[in-house]
Amino acid sequence: MSARVSTLAAIALLASADAVPAAAGNPSFDCDSARQPVERLICQDDELSALDLELARVFASALAKAPASQVGSIKAQHSSWRKTLMRCSREADARACTLEAYQIRLGEL
């Protein structure tokens, strides 16, 4: 293949990549199984998906580092936080509520 054809092919590939919107990132859970409105919101939003992955990493690390006597408490707090997160779908700006919930939880852990 000539250098000109290779260059044109590369330009065409880059142009087509710009024309297609980027897919939302993958959160820590299976988006095909997402049933809650907040879960679907996270699946459709790159920033929220990235925060979800980060929280999953930080949560796993917190559990791994915690003394056995505190693991149950950390899990209970996380379960409570998740219920609060799911209530974000009732807010006028569900995305802002979800974003804030992730930021607060990351700060707690």
Backbone hydrogen bonds, N-H to C=O, Kabsch-Sander energy under -0.5 kcal/mol:
donor,donor_aa,acceptor,acceptor_aa,energy
6,S,2,S,-2.4
7,T,3,A,-2.4
8,L,4,R,-2.5
9,A,5,V,-2.6
10,A,6,S,-2.2
11,I,7,T,-2.4
12,A,8,L,-2.5
13,L,9,A,-2.2
14,L,10,A,-2.4
15,A,11,I,-2.6
16,S,12,A,-2.3
17,A,13,L,-1.9
18,D,14,L,-1.8
19,A,15,A,-1.3
20,V,16,S,-1.0
31,C,29,F,-0.7
33,S,30,D,-1.3
34,A,31,C,-1.0
40,R,36,Q,-2.3
41,L,37,P,-2.2
42,I,38,V,-2.5
43,C,39,E,-2.1
44,Q,40,R,-1.2
45,D,42,I,-1.2
46,D,44,Q,-0.5
49,S,45,D,-2.7
50,A,46,D,-2.4
51,L,47,E,-2.2
52,D,48,L,-2.4
53,L,49,S,-2.3
54,E,50,A,-2.4
55,L,51,L,-2.9
56,A,52,D,-2.4
57,R,53,L,-2.1
58,V,54,E,-2.8
59,F,55,L,-3.2
60,A,56,A,-2.2
61,S,57,R,-2.1
62,A,58,V,-2.6
63,L,59,F,-2.5
64,A,60,A,-2.2
65,K,61,S,-2.0
66,A,62,A,-1.5
70,Q,67,P,-2.4
71,V,67,P,-0.9
71,V,68,A,-0.5
72,G,68,A,-0.6
74,I,70,Q,-2.4
75,K,71,V,-2.5
76,A,72,G,-2.2
77,Q,73,S,-2.6
78,H,74,I,-2.0
79,S,75,K,-2.3
80,S,76,A,-2.3
81,W,77,Q,-2.5
82,R,78,H,-2.5
83,K,79,S,-1.7
84,T,80,S,-1.9
85,L,81,W,-2.7
86,M,82,R,-2.4
87,R,83,K,-1.2
88,C,85,L,-1.8
89,S,86,M,-1.1
90,R,87,R,-1.9
91,E,88,C,-1.6
94,A,91,E,-0.6
94,A,92,A,-0.6
97,C,93,D,-2.2
98,T,94,A,-2.5
99,L,95,R,-2.9
100,E,96,A,-2.5
101,A,97,C,-2.5
102,Y,98,T,-2.3
103,Q,99,L,-2.3
104,I,100,E,-2.7
105,R,101,A,-2.4
106,L,102,Y,-2.7
107,G,103,Q,-1.8
108,E,104,I,-1.9
109,L,105,R,-2.0
